[in-house]
Amino acid sequence: MKQVFLQKGKVKLFDIDIPKLEKNSVLVKTHYSFISSGTEFATISASGKNIIQRATSNLNQNIQKVFGAVKESGVASTINLVFEKLDQVMPLGYSCSGQIIALGQDVENFTVGDYVACAGAGFANHAEIVVVPQNLIVKLHDSTYLKQASLTTIGAIALQGLRRSNLVFGESVCVIGLGLIGQLTLQMAKAAGCNVIGVDIKKKRLELAKTLGADFVVNPENNNLINEMDWITNKRGVDATIITAAASTGDLIQQSMNITRRKGRVVLVGDVKIDFDRDPFYSKEIDFVISCSYGPGRYDASYEKDGIDYPYDYVRWTENRNMEFFASLIQNNKILIDPLISSEFDLENIEHAYESLGKKDSLGIVLSYHSEYNDFDFNEIQKSKNLALQDCKPFVPNAAHIRLGCVGVGGFAKTKLLPILKNIKNISIAAIADSNASNMINVARSYDVNEPTNDYNNLLESELNAALIATPHFLHADQAIDFMRSGKAVFVEKPAAVNFEQLNKLEQFLTSNKNYLYCVDFNRPFSPFMSEIKNVLSKRHGPAMIFYRMNAGFIPKDHWINSPQNGGRIIGEACHIFDLFIFLTDSNPVSISVQTINPKQDMLSMTDNFTAQLRMSDGSCCSFFYSAIGSNDMGKERMEAFFDGKSIIMDDFYELKGFGLSQDFNQISRSQDKGHEALLRKFFTATQTMNFELPIPVSRILLATKVSLIVDELARRGGGWQDL
């Protein structure tokens, strides 16, 4: 299918795979999508800026980002990251309409064939087919107003601003900025029985506003705004002012205060710098509020992506209900949309469409779609993709060349794993799969991959030798098994599994199929410092006591890693420290004891703040201290080991110091080496030989994963103890 992307200020049409259907989403064949002259034109302009212009546009924030990246990844990696970001493509569009062609398994109240309006950047794109969560679509009666309904997202933004003003029948409102959102705002305010004054510096927009029902219009360049408003309101001021313009200063807010009555309301909808004098607002006791996009639910992943609605009785107007009401206004001819559509273009003429967007009086443009998907059968395509492999294909080493497929190319894969793999001899990154279309395209371009895909199933029967899996955690186990069944070596970013069901399934497969190359990114044992420590510990005469502290940093409870399906931070991050304990002691845990904090603040999680004590089979004791309530100015990781009258301190992979050991043991490093490269090189070297040796025994991977699942269970109960 075809989709519009933005790159360096230019719009381009890409041929990509049909998006993957999620369980809470619907697949929609797009008939129309809307290009706004405000948001999208600003996005295009920003994309066309060079590195100096972008850096200086928000200097302090950008400096902080760069220093943070340098600290984490080093200077060279940061420079590469900056230039890659400048060259990235990004999807365009956030408002469209069309017809449902497939439903996710958890979607209710919709059927295939329904006409719908869709919202959401990253969902309602300018594309022939879009996948949209059910809380970001609303049903239309039929196809009569399908073109007009492509503005539903913008209409919901205007409607939410109007709701934030708390206007009632008979009150007066001034709308500053008569672009697309302003024209919709004034129409809805008029329909609600308000007296409406429109303010803009463009003559044609003022004339349009008058045609659409504004009681008065004012051009502040030709008239004194305060004087005009005094005469219009009998010197009382308006009950509310809604700012739907964009400005780099706070002057519009200051003007709004001057024309709004005492105890009135000022609502900011547009992108305006919040900078104004306090005293006038204080003396008039004006309420200043900001309107957030389409309404309650916006930017809440549980609402937008997971489909969890807010109770109707407690949140009357969610973003979905705002969309639904606006669509009803269109279908009942309560507002006029056609005068707001400056022109219409076919998708194939996308470049001309965006060129016309920059014209002086353009409010917005409709894109129309005439795709070949009229007889599209999504279910048949899915059946062909989901056919189970009847037999496991054996892995065949290839000494000459390894063709690698990368599944899931998010931040960690892009910044850490792929740059390492690119420099390993006899390996080529031959395929990319990622559900995020723009991310997929950007990474594919960086590594010269010609046909990236959004569905990993497309790689199973390809001529690849190996797969790197760095998808969301809950997908790791099943995807690893699928690729091993298709005869490929598999390297998985941690964790191996997120629950006991997945672990048992993985263990059953690996124990019954011995000739498969499988590895999880338990990288710490492969760091130079840990290799030195292991060398010393392996010569000890008695048990060791090891303390490992991880100052992990706070993340909110609604972060993706904390979702029930992804398991949380113990399973997703702490797992590889348990593997490190097994590696360093050369023994297995026999019992586990866990203690957690007992927080009074709801924002804190017990599974992010715990201590775990592992008693090992050789008599050693390993203690893991994991905290998300410390300072980020402190180093992240520190390990102390005690044995045979000797001690070792490893400080954040920068310093290694021994006590009771030779001075040659002590080391200081300018950069952190946590073992990623050594592990990757060792694993992919093994893929090139018949007598391969796995860098990490499968039994150790499974045991460390089992320990993490047990620790997680105990931590969620507030602590406890369990024998293994």
C-alpha positions as CSV (number, residue, x, y, z in Angstrom):
1,M,0.0,0.0,0.0
2,K,1.0,3.7,-0.3
3,Q,1.6,6.0,2.6
4,V,2.9,9.6,2.9
5,F,6.1,10.3,4.8
6,L,8.1,13.5,5.5
7,Q,11.8,13.7,5.1
8,K,13.9,16.9,5.3
9,G,11.0,19.2,4.6
10,K,9.7,17.2,1.6
11,V,6.8,14.8,1.3
12,K,7.3,11.4,-0.3
13,L,5.0,8.5,-1.1
14,F,6.3,5.1,0.0
15,D,5.1,1.6,-0.9
16,I,5.0,-0.3,2.4
17,D,3.2,-3.4,3.9
18,I,-0.4,-3.2,5.1
19,P,-0.3,-2.4,8.8
20,K,-0.6,-5.2,11.3
21,L,-4.0,-5.5,13.0
22,E,-3.9,-5.2,16.8
23,K,-6.5,-6.8,19.1
24,N,-8.0,-3.4,20.2
25,S,-7.8,-1.9,16.7
26,V,-9.6,-1.9,13.4
27,L,-8.2,-1.9,9.9
28,V,-9.7,0.9,7.8
29,K,-9.5,1.5,4.0
30,T,-9.0,5.2,3.7
31,H,-11.4,7.2,1.5
32,Y,-10.3,10.7,2.6
33,S,-7.7,12.3,4.9
34,F,-7.3,15.9,5.8
35,I,-4.2,18.1,5.7
36,S,-4.4,21.1,8.0
37,S,-2.6,24.3,7.2
38,G,-1.6,24.7,10.9
39,T,-0.2,21.6,12.5
40,E,1.1,19.8,9.4
41,F,2.5,22.9,7.7
42,A,4.4,23.7,10.9
43,T,5.7,20.1,11.0
44,I,6.9,20.3,7.4
45,S,8.7,23.6,8.0
46,A,10.5,22.3,11.0
47,S,11.6,19.2,9.1
48,G,13.3,21.3,6.5
49,K,15.5,23.1,9.0
50,N,19.3,22.4,9.1
51,I,21.1,21.1,12.1
52,I,22.0,24.6,13.4
53,Q,18.5,25.9,13.0
54,R,17.1,22.9,14.9
55,A,19.6,23.0,17.6
56,T,19.1,26.7,18.4
57,S,15.3,26.5,18.3
58,N,15.2,25.0,21.8
59,L,18.8,25.4,22.8
60,N,18.8,24.5,26.5
61,Q,16.7,21.4,26.1
62,N,18.8,20.2,23.1
63,I,22.1,20.7,25.0
64,Q,20.8,18.6,27.9
65,K,19.7,15.8,25.5
66,V,23.2,15.8,23.8
67,F,25.1,15.7,27.1
68,G,22.8,12.8,28.3
69,A,23.4,10.9,25.1
70,V,27.2,11.4,25.3
71,K,27.2,10.2,28.9
72,E,25.2,7.1,27.9
73,S,26.7,6.2,24.5
74,G,29.8,8.2,23.9
75,V,30.7,11.1,21.5
76,A,30.9,9.1,18.2
77,S,27.6,7.3,18.8
78,T,25.9,10.6,19.7
79,I,27.1,12.3,16.6
80,N,25.9,9.4,14.4
81,L,22.5,9.5,16.2
82,V,22.1,13.2,15.6
83,F,22.7,13.0,11.9
84,E,20.5,9.9,11.5
85,K,17.7,11.8,13.3
86,L,18.0,14.7,10.8
87,D,17.6,12.3,7.9
88,Q,14.7,10.3,9.3
89,V,11.3,9.9,7.7
90,M,8.2,10.4,9.7
91,P,4.5,9.7,9.0
92,L,2.1,12.5,8.3
93,G,-1.6,12.8,9.0
94,Y,-3.9,12.5,12.0
95,S,-7.4,12.8,10.7
96,C,-9.1,10.6,8.1
97,S,-12.3,8.7,7.2
98,G,-13.0,5.4,5.5
99,Q,-14.5,2.0,5.7
100,I,-13.6,-0.8,8.1
101,I,-12.1,-3.9,6.4
102,A,-11.0,-6.0,9.5
103,L,-11.6,-6.0,13.2
104,G,-9.2,-6.8,16.1
105,Q,-10.3,-9.7,18.3
106,D,-11.3,-7.4,21.3
107,V,-13.2,-4.8,19.2
108,E,-16.9,-4.4,20.0
109,N,-19.7,-2.3,18.5
110,F,-18.2,-2.2,15.0
111,T,-18.6,-4.4,12.0
112,V,-16.7,-4.9,8.8
113,G,-18.2,-2.4,6.2
114,D,-18.9,0.4,8.7
115,Y,-18.0,3.9,7.6
116,V,-15.9,5.6,10.3
117,A,-13.9,8.8,11.1
118,C,-10.5,8.2,12.6
119,A,-8.1,10.2,14.7
120,G,-4.6,10.1,16.1
121,A,-1.1,10.9,14.9
122,G,0.6,7.7,14.1
123,F,-2.8,6.0,13.4
124,A,-5.0,8.1,11.1
125,N,-2.1,8.7,8.7
126,H,-2.2,9.7,5.0
127,A,-2.2,6.1,3.9
128,E,-4.4,3.8,1.8
129,I,-5.0,1.5,4.8
130,V,-4.6,2.5,8.5
131,V,-4.9,0.6,11.7
132,V,-6.6,2.7,14.4
133,P,-7.5,1.8,18.1
134,Q,-11.2,1.5,18.7
135,N,-11.3,4.6,21.0
136,L,-10.0,6.7,18.2
137,I,-12.7,5.9,15.7
138,V,-16.4,6.8,15.5
139,K,-19.1,5.3,13.4
140,L,-20.8,7.3,10.6
141,H,-24.4,6.7,9.4
142,D,-23.2,6.1,5.8
143,S,-20.9,7.4,3.2
144,T,-22.8,10.6,2.5
145,Y,-20.5,12.9,4.6
146,L,-17.4,10.8,4.4
147,K,-15.3,13.6,2.9
148,Q,-16.4,16.1,5.5
149,A,-15.9,13.6,8.3
150,S,-12.2,13.5,7.5
151,L,-12.0,16.7,9.6
152,T,-13.4,15.0,12.7
153,T,-10.1,15.1,14.6
154,I,-9.7,18.9,14.0
155,G,-13.3,19.3,15.0
156,A,-12.8,17.5,18.3
157,I,-9.9,19.8,19.1
158,A,-12.1,22.8,18.5
159,L,-14.9,21.3,20.5
160,Q,-12.7,20.5,23.5
161,G,-11.5,24.1,23.6
162,L,-15.2,25.2,23.6
163,R,-15.9,22.9,26.5
164,R,-13.0,24.2,28.5
165,S,-14.5,27.7,28.2
166,N,-17.6,26.6,30.1
167,L,-19.8,28.9,28.0
168,V,-23.5,28.8,28.5
169,F,-26.4,29.9,26.3
170,G,-26.4,33.7,25.7
171,E,-22.8,34.4,26.7
172,S,-20.3,36.1,24.5
173,V,-17.0,34.6,23.2
174,C,-14.1,36.0,21.3
175,V,-12.2,33.6,19.0
176,I,-8.7,34.9,18.3
177,G,-7.3,33.2,15.2
178,L,-9.7,32.3,12.4
179,G,-7.8,29.4,10.9
180,L,-9.4,26.0,10.6
181,I,-9.9,25.4,14.3
182,G,-11.1,29.0,14.8
183,Q,-13.7,28.7,12.1
184,L,-15.0,25.5,13.6
185,T,-15.0,26.9,17.1
186,L,-17.1,30.0,16.1
187,Q,-19.6,27.8,14.3
188,M,-20.1,25.5,17.2
189,A,-20.3,28.5,19.7
190,K,-22.9,30.1,17.5
191,A,-24.9,26.8,17.3
192,A,-24.7,26.7,21.1
193,G,-26.5,30.1,21.3
194,C,-23.5,32.3,22.1
195,N,-22.6,35.7,20.7
196,V,-19.4,35.3,18.7
197,I,-16.7,37.8,17.8
198,G,-13.9,36.7,15.5
199,V,-10.4,38.2,15.4
200,D,-7.8,37.8,12.7
201,I,-5.4,39.8,10.6
202,K,-6.4,38.1,7.3
203,K,-9.3,39.8,5.5
204,K,-10.5,36.6,3.7
205,R,-10.7,34.7,7.0
206,L,-12.7,37.5,8.5
207,E,-15.1,37.5,5.6
208,L,-15.5,33.7,5.9
209,A,-16.2,34.0,9.6
210,K,-18.9,36.5,8.9
211,T,-20.4,34.1,6.4
212,L,-20.3,31.2,8.8
213,G,-22.2,33.1,11.5
214,A,-19.9,35.4,13.5
215,D,-21.8,38.3,15.0
216,F,-18.8,40.6,14.7
217,V,-15.3,40.4,13.2
218,V,-12.3,42.5,14.0
219,N,-9.0,43.0,12.3
220,P,-6.5,44.2,15.0
221,E,-4.1,45.6,12.4
222,N,-6.8,48.0,11.2
223,N,-8.6,48.7,14.4
224,N,-7.7,49.1,18.1
225,L,-8.8,45.7,19.4
226,I,-9.6,46.9,23.0
227,N,-11.6,49.9,21.7
228,E,-13.6,47.7,19.3
229,M,-14.4,45.2,22.0
230,D,-15.4,47.9,24.4
231,W,-18.0,49.1,21.9
232,I,-19.2,45.6,21.1
233,T,-19.6,44.5,24.7
234,N,-20.7,47.8,26.2
235,K,-17.3,48.0,28.0
236,R,-18.0,44.8,29.9
237,G,-15.7,42.5,28.1
238,V,-16.5,39.0,26.7
239,D,-17.4,36.1,29.0
240,A,-14.6,34.0,27.4
241,T,-11.8,34.3,25.0
242,I,-10.6,31.2,23.1
243,I,-7.1,31.5,21.4
244,T,-6.9,29.3,18.4
245,A,-3.9,31.0,16.8
246,A,-0.2,30.3,17.1
247,A,2.4,32.8,18.3
248,S,6.0,32.7,19.6
249,T,5.3,35.4,22.3
250,G,2.6,35.7,25.0
251,D,1.1,38.9,23.5
252,L,-2.1,37.1,22.5
253,I,-2.7,36.0,26.1
254,Q,-2.1,39.5,27.3
255,Q,-4.6,40.9,24.8
256,S,-7.1,38.2,25.8
257,M,-7.0,39.4,29.4
258,N,-7.7,42.9,28.3
259,I,-10.8,42.0,26.4
260,T,-12.2,39.5,28.8
261,R,-14.6,40.5,31.6
262,R,-13.8,40.3,35.3
263,K,-14.0,36.6,36.5
264,G,-14.1,35.5,32.8
265,R,-12.2,32.7,31.2
266,V,-9.3,32.6,28.7
267,V,-8.7,29.3,27.0
268,L,-5.5,28.5,25.1
269,V,-6.0,26.0,22.2
270,G,-3.2,27.1,19.9
271,D,0.5,26.8,20.1
272,V,1.3,30.1,22.0
273,K,4.2,30.8,24.3
274,I,2.9,31.1,27.9
275,D,4.4,34.4,29.0
276,F,2.2,37.2,30.4
277,D,1.9,39.6,33.3
278,R,0.3,38.3,36.4
279,D,-1.2,41.5,37.8
280,P,-4.0,42.0,35.2
281,F,-5.1,38.4,35.5
282,Y,-5.0,38.7,39.3
283,S,-6.9,42.0,39.5
284,K,-9.7,40.7,37.2
285,E,-9.5,37.2,38.7
286,I,-9.6,35.6,35.2
287,D,-9.4,31.8,34.8
288,F,-6.7,30.8,32.4
289,V,-6.9,27.2,31.2
290,I,-5.3,25.1,28.5
291,S,-7.2,22.8,26.2
292,C,-5.5,19.5,25.6
293,S,-6.1,18.2,22.0
294,Y,-9.3,16.2,21.5
295,G,-10.2,15.8,25.2
296,P,-9.9,13.4,28.1
297,G,-8.1,10.2,27.1
298,R,-5.6,12.0,24.9
299,Y,-2.0,10.8,25.6
300,D,-3.3,8.1,27.9
301,A,-2.1,4.8,26.5
302,S,-4.6,2.7,28.5
303,Y,-7.4,4.7,26.9
304,E,-6.1,5.2,23.4
305,K,-4.2,1.9,22.7
306,D,-5.7,-0.6,25.2
307,G,-9.3,0.5,24.6
308,I,-10.1,1.1,28.3
309,D,-12.9,3.7,28.3
310,Y,-13.6,6.2,31.1
311,P,-17.0,5.8,32.9
312,Y,-19.7,7.8,31.1
313,D,-21.2,9.1,34.3
314,Y,-17.8,10.5,35.6
315,V,-16.2,11.6,32.3
316,R,-19.0,12.8,30.1
317,W,-16.9,14.0,27.2
318,T,-13.9,11.9,26.4
319,E,-12.0,12.4,23.2
320,N,-14.0,9.6,21.5
321,R,-17.3,11.2,22.6
322,N,-16.1,14.6,21.4
323,M,-15.4,13.0,18.0
324,E,-18.8,11.3,18.0
325,F,-20.6,14.6,18.7
326,F,-18.7,16.5,16.1
327,A,-19.5,13.9,13.5
328,S,-23.1,14.2,14.4
329,L,-23.0,17.9,13.9
330,I,-21.7,17.3,10.4
331,Q,-24.2,14.6,9.5
332,N,-27.1,16.8,10.8
333,N,-25.9,19.9,8.9
334,K,-25.4,21.9,12.1
335,I,-22.0,23.2,10.9
336,L,-20.6,23.8,7.4
337,I,-17.4,22.0,6.4
338,D,-17.2,22.6,2.6
339,P,-16.2,26.3,2.9
340,L,-13.2,25.1,5.0
341,I,-11.8,22.8,2.4
342,S,-9.5,24.9,0.2
343,S,-8.9,22.1,-2.4
344,E,-8.9,18.4,-3.0
345,F,-6.1,16.2,-4.4
346,D,-5.6,12.5,-5.2
347,L,-3.1,10.8,-3.1
348,E,-0.8,10.4,-6.1
349,N,-0.5,14.2,-6.3
350,I,0.6,14.6,-2.8
351,E,3.5,16.9,-3.6
352,H,1.2,19.4,-5.3
353,A,-1.2,19.1,-2.4
354,Y,1.5,20.2,0.1
355,E,2.7,22.9,-2.2
356,S,-0.8,24.4,-2.3
357,L,-0.9,24.2,1.5
358,G,1.6,27.1,1.7
359,K,-0.7,29.4,-0.2
360,K,-1.8,32.5,1.7
361,D,-5.5,31.7,2.3
362,S,-5.4,27.9,2.5
363,L,-7.2,26.4,5.5
364,G,-6.8,22.8,4.6
365,I,-6.8,20.2,1.9
366,V,-8.6,16.9,1.4
367,L,-6.7,13.9,0.0
368,S,-8.9,11.4,-1.8
369,Y,-8.0,7.7,-2.2
370,H,-8.8,5.5,-5.1
371,S,-6.9,2.4,-4.1
372,E,-7.2,-1.2,-5.5
373,Y,-8.4,-2.6,-2.2
374,N,-12.0,-2.8,-3.1
375,D,-12.1,-6.6,-2.9
376,F,-9.5,-6.8,-0.2
377,D,-9.8,-9.9,2.0
378,F,-7.7,-9.4,5.1
379,N,-8.6,-12.7,6.7
380,E,-7.3,-14.7,3.8
381,I,-4.0,-12.8,3.9
382,Q,-3.7,-13.5,7.6
383,K,-4.5,-17.2,7.1
384,S,-1.6,-17.5,4.6
385,K,0.8,-15.7,7.0
386,N,-0.2,-17.7,10.1
387,L,0.2,-21.2,8.6
388,A,2.3,-23.1,11.2
389,L,5.5,-24.7,10.1
390,Q,4.8,-28.4,9.9
391,D,8.4,-29.4,10.7
392,C,11.3,-27.8,12.4
393,K,14.1,-27.0,10.0
394,P,17.6,-27.7,11.3
395,F,20.0,-24.8,11.6
396,V,22.8,-25.0,9.1
397,P,26.0,-23.0,9.9
398,N,27.3,-20.8,7.1
399,A,31.0,-20.1,7.3
400,A,31.0,-17.7,4.3
401,H,28.2,-15.3,5.2
402,I,25.4,-14.8,7.7
403,R,22.3,-13.0,6.5
404,L,20.6,-11.4,9.6
405,G,17.0,-10.4,10.0
406,C,16.2,-7.8,12.7
407,V,12.8,-7.9,14.3
408,G,11.9,-4.9,16.3
409,V,14.3,-2.0,15.8
410,G,13.5,0.4,18.6
411,G,15.9,2.7,20.6
412,F,18.1,0.0,22.1
413,A,18.5,-2.0,18.9
414,K,19.2,1.1,16.9
415,T,21.7,2.7,19.3
416,K,23.5,-0.3,20.7
417,L,23.0,-3.7,19.0
418,L,22.8,-2.8,15.3
419,P,26.0,-0.6,15.2
420,I,27.9,-3.5,16.7
421,L,26.5,-6.1,14.3
422,K,27.3,-3.8,11.3
423,N,31.0,-4.2,12.2
424,I,31.1,-7.9,12.7
425,K,32.8,-9.7,9.8
426,N,30.8,-11.9,7.4
427,I,27.5,-10.6,8.7
428,S,25.1,-8.5,6.8
429,I,21.8,-7.0,8.0
430,A,19.6,-8.3,5.3
431,A,16.0,-7.7,6.6
432,I,14.2,-5.4,8.9
433,A,10.8,-6.0,10.5
434,D,9.0,-3.5,12.8
435,S,5.4,-2.6,13.4
436,N,6.2,1.1,13.3
437,A,6.3,2.1,9.7
438,S,8.5,5.2,9.9
439,N,11.0,3.4,12.2
440,M,11.1,0.5,9.9
441,I,11.9,2.7,6.9
442,N,14.5,4.8,8.7
443,V,16.5,1.8,10.0
444,A,16.2,0.0,6.6
445,R,17.6,3.1,4.9
446,S,20.5,3.3,7.4
447,Y,21.5,-0.3,6.7
448,D,20.6,-0.5,2.9
449,V,17.8,-3.0,3.4
450,N,15.6,-2.8,0.3
451,E,12.3,-4.4,1.4
452,P,11.5,-3.9,5.1
453,T,8.3,-5.3,6.5
454,N,6.0,-4.7,9.4
455,D,5.3,-8.4,9.9
456,Y,8.0,-10.8,11.2
457,N,6.1,-13.7,9.6
458,N,7.4,-12.5,6.3
459,L,11.0,-13.3,7.4
460,L,10.4,-16.8,8.6
461,E,10.5,-18.4,5.1
462,S,13.2,-16.1,3.8
463,E,16.8,-16.9,3.0
464,L,18.1,-15.6,6.3
465,N,20.5,-17.5,8.6
466,A,19.8,-15.7,11.8
467,A,17.4,-13.4,13.6
468,L,17.9,-10.6,16.1
469,I,14.7,-10.1,18.2
470,A,14.2,-6.8,20.1
471,T,10.5,-6.5,20.1
472,P,8.3,-5.8,23.1
473,H,9.1,-8.3,25.9
474,F,5.9,-10.3,25.7
475,L,6.7,-11.3,22.1
476,H,10.2,-12.7,22.7
477,A,9.5,-16.3,23.5
478,D,7.0,-17.1,20.7
479,Q,9.0,-15.2,18.1
480,A,12.2,-17.0,19.1
481,I,10.5,-20.4,18.7
482,D,9.1,-19.4,15.4
483,F,12.5,-18.4,14.0
484,M,14.2,-21.5,15.4
485,R,11.5,-23.7,13.9
486,S,12.3,-22.0,10.5
487,G,16.0,-23.0,10.9
488,K,17.5,-19.7,12.0
489,A,19.9,-18.9,14.8
490,V,18.2,-16.6,17.3
491,F,19.6,-13.8,19.4
492,V,17.0,-12.2,21.7
493,E,17.2,-9.0,23.7
494,K,16.3,-9.8,27.3
495,P,14.1,-11.2,28.7
496,A,13.7,-14.7,27.4
497,A,10.1,-15.0,28.7
498,V,7.7,-12.9,30.7
499,N,5.7,-15.7,32.5
500,F,5.9,-19.3,33.4
501,E,3.7,-20.4,30.5
502,Q,6.2,-18.9,28.0
503,L,9.2,-20.2,29.9
504,N,7.8,-23.8,30.0
505,K,7.0,-23.6,26.3
506,L,10.5,-22.3,25.5
507,E,12.2,-24.9,27.7
508,Q,10.2,-27.7,26.1
509,F,11.3,-26.6,22.7
510,L,15.0,-26.1,23.5
511,T,15.4,-29.4,25.4
512,S,13.7,-31.4,22.7
513,N,15.7,-29.7,19.9
514,K,19.3,-29.6,20.8
515,N,20.8,-28.4,17.5
516,Y,19.6,-24.8,17.6
517,L,21.5,-21.7,18.3
518,Y,19.7,-19.6,20.9
519,C,21.0,-16.8,23.0
520,V,19.6,-14.0,25.2
521,D,21.4,-10.7,25.7
522,F,22.7,-11.5,29.2
523,N,25.7,-9.4,28.4
524,R,27.3,-8.5,31.8
525,P,29.5,-11.7,32.1
526,F,31.1,-10.7,28.8
527,S,32.3,-7.3,30.0
528,P,36.1,-7.0,30.5
529,F,35.7,-6.2,34.2
530,M,33.5,-9.2,34.9
531,S,35.9,-11.5,33.0
532,E,38.7,-10.3,35.4
533,I,36.4,-10.8,38.4
534,K,35.4,-14.3,37.3
535,N,39.1,-15.2,36.8
536,V,39.8,-14.3,40.4
537,L,36.6,-15.8,41.9
538,S,37.2,-19.1,40.1
539,K,40.4,-19.6,42.2
540,R,38.7,-19.0,45.6
541,H,38.7,-21.6,48.4
542,G,35.5,-20.8,50.1
543,P,32.1,-19.2,49.4
544,A,31.7,-15.6,48.2
545,M,29.5,-12.8,49.3
546,I,28.4,-10.6,46.3
547,F,26.5,-7.4,46.6
548,Y,25.1,-5.8,43.4
549,R,23.4,-2.4,43.4
550,M,21.4,-1.0,40.5
551,N,20.3,2.6,40.7
552,A,17.8,2.1,38.0
553,G,16.0,5.5,37.9
554,F,12.3,6.2,38.2
555,I,9.8,5.4,35.5
556,P,6.0,5.9,35.8
557,K,3.7,3.0,36.4
558,D,2.1,3.4,33.0
559,H,5.5,3.0,31.2
560,W,5.2,0.2,28.6
561,I,7.6,-2.1,30.4
562,N,5.3,-2.0,33.5
563,S,2.3,-3.2,31.5
564,P,1.0,-6.6,32.6
565,Q,1.8,-8.2,29.3
566,N,5.5,-7.0,29.4
567,G,6.1,-8.2,32.9
568,G,7.8,-5.3,34.6
569,R,11.4,-4.4,35.4
570,I,12.4,-7.4,37.5
571,I,11.6,-9.7,34.5
572,G,12.8,-7.3,31.9
573,E,16.0,-6.0,33.4
574,A,16.9,-7.6,36.7
575,C,17.0,-11.0,35.0
576,H,20.5,-10.6,33.6
577,I,22.0,-9.8,37.1
578,F,20.6,-13.1,38.3
579,D,22.4,-14.7,35.3
580,L,25.6,-12.8,36.4
581,F,25.4,-14.3,39.9
582,I,25.2,-17.8,38.5
583,F,28.1,-17.1,36.2
584,L,30.4,-15.6,38.9
585,T,29.8,-18.3,41.5
586,D,29.6,-21.2,39.1
587,S,26.6,-22.5,41.1
588,N,22.9,-22.4,41.1
589,P,20.5,-20.7,43.6
590,V,18.9,-23.0,46.1
591,S,16.7,-20.4,47.9
592,I,15.5,-16.9,47.3
593,S,14.4,-14.2,49.8
594,V,12.9,-10.9,48.7
595,Q,12.1,-7.7,50.6
596,T,10.4,-4.6,49.1
597,I,9.6,-1.1,50.1
598,N,6.1,-0.5,51.5
599,P,5.3,2.8,49.7
600,K,2.5,5.2,50.8
601,Q,2.8,7.0,47.5
602,D,0.9,5.3,44.7
603,M,3.5,6.4,42.1
604,L,6.1,4.0,43.6
605,S,6.2,0.3,42.8
606,M,7.4,-2.5,45.0
607,T,8.8,-4.3,42.0
608,D,11.0,-1.3,41.2
609,N,12.4,-1.1,44.7
610,F,13.5,-4.4,46.2
611,T,16.3,-6.5,47.6
612,A,16.7,-10.1,46.6
613,Q,19.0,-12.6,48.4
614,L,20.1,-15.7,46.6
615,R,21.7,-18.5,48.5
616,M,23.8,-20.5,46.1
617,S,24.5,-24.2,46.0
618,D,28.3,-23.7,46.7
619,G,27.4,-21.8,49.9
620,S,27.8,-18.3,48.4
621,C,25.4,-15.5,49.1
622,C,24.4,-13.0,46.4
623,S,22.4,-9.9,47.2
624,F,20.8,-7.7,44.6
625,F,19.7,-4.2,45.6
626,Y,17.4,-2.6,42.9
627,S,16.1,1.0,43.4
628,A,14.1,3.5,41.4
629,I,14.0,6.2,44.0
630,G,17.6,7.3,44.0
631,S,19.3,10.2,42.2
632,N,20.2,10.0,38.6
633,D,23.4,11.9,39.4
634,M,24.7,8.8,41.0
635,G,26.2,6.0,39.0
636,K,23.8,3.2,37.9
637,E,25.7,0.0,38.9
638,R,28.1,-1.0,41.6
639,M,29.2,-4.5,42.7
640,E,31.2,-5.6,45.7
641,A,32.6,-9.1,46.2
642,F,34.1,-10.6,49.4
643,F,36.0,-13.9,49.6
644,D,39.1,-15.5,51.0
645,G,40.1,-12.3,52.8
646,K,39.9,-10.4,49.6
647,S,37.5,-7.8,48.3
648,I,36.6,-6.3,44.9
649,I,34.7,-3.2,43.9
650,M,33.3,-2.6,40.4
651,D,32.0,0.9,40.0
652,D,29.6,1.4,37.1
653,F,32.0,-0.3,34.6
654,Y,34.3,2.7,34.8
655,E,36.6,1.4,37.7
656,L,37.7,-1.9,39.0
657,K,39.5,-2.1,42.3
658,G,40.8,-5.1,44.3
659,F,41.8,-5.3,47.9
660,G,44.2,-8.1,48.9
661,L,44.9,-8.6,45.2
662,S,47.7,-7.6,42.9
663,Q,47.9,-3.9,41.8
664,D,47.7,-5.2,38.2
665,F,44.1,-6.1,38.9
666,N,43.0,-2.5,39.3
667,Q,41.6,-0.8,36.1
668,I,40.1,2.5,35.1
669,S,38.1,2.9,31.8
670,R,37.1,6.0,30.0
671,S,34.0,4.4,28.6
672,Q,31.6,1.7,29.8
673,D,31.9,-1.8,28.3
674,K,29.1,-3.9,29.6
675,G,29.8,-6.8,27.3
676,H,27.3,-6.4,24.4
677,E,29.9,-6.5,21.7
678,A,31.8,-9.5,23.0
679,L,28.6,-11.5,23.4
680,L,27.3,-10.6,20.0
681,R,30.7,-11.5,18.4
682,K,30.9,-14.8,20.2
683,F,27.4,-15.8,19.3
684,F,27.6,-14.9,15.6
685,T,31.0,-16.5,15.3
686,A,29.3,-19.7,16.5
687,T,26.8,-19.4,13.7
688,Q,29.6,-19.9,11.2
689,T,31.0,-23.2,12.4
690,M,29.6,-26.7,12.5
691,N,31.0,-27.4,16.0
692,F,29.4,-24.4,17.5
693,E,29.5,-23.6,21.3
694,L,26.8,-21.4,22.7
695,P,28.2,-18.4,24.6
696,I,25.7,-18.9,27.4
697,P,24.4,-22.4,28.2
698,V,20.7,-22.7,27.5
699,S,20.2,-24.2,31.0
700,R,21.6,-21.0,32.5
701,I,19.3,-18.8,30.5
702,L,16.3,-20.8,31.6
703,L,17.4,-20.8,35.2
704,A,18.1,-17.0,35.4
705,T,14.7,-16.4,33.8
706,K,13.0,-18.7,36.3
707,V,14.7,-16.8,39.2
708,S,13.4,-13.5,37.8
709,L,9.9,-14.8,37.6
710,I,10.0,-16.0,41.2
711,V,11.5,-12.8,42.5
712,D,8.8,-10.9,40.6
713,E,6.1,-13.0,42.2
714,L,7.5,-12.5,45.7
715,A,8.0,-8.7,45.2
716,R,4.4,-8.3,44.1
717,R,3.4,-9.8,47.4
718,G,5.6,-7.4,49.3
719,G,8.3,-9.9,49.8
720,G,8.8,-13.5,50.8
721,W,11.0,-16.6,50.7
722,Q,11.1,-19.6,48.4
723,D,13.3,-22.7,48.0
724,L,14.2,-23.8,44.5
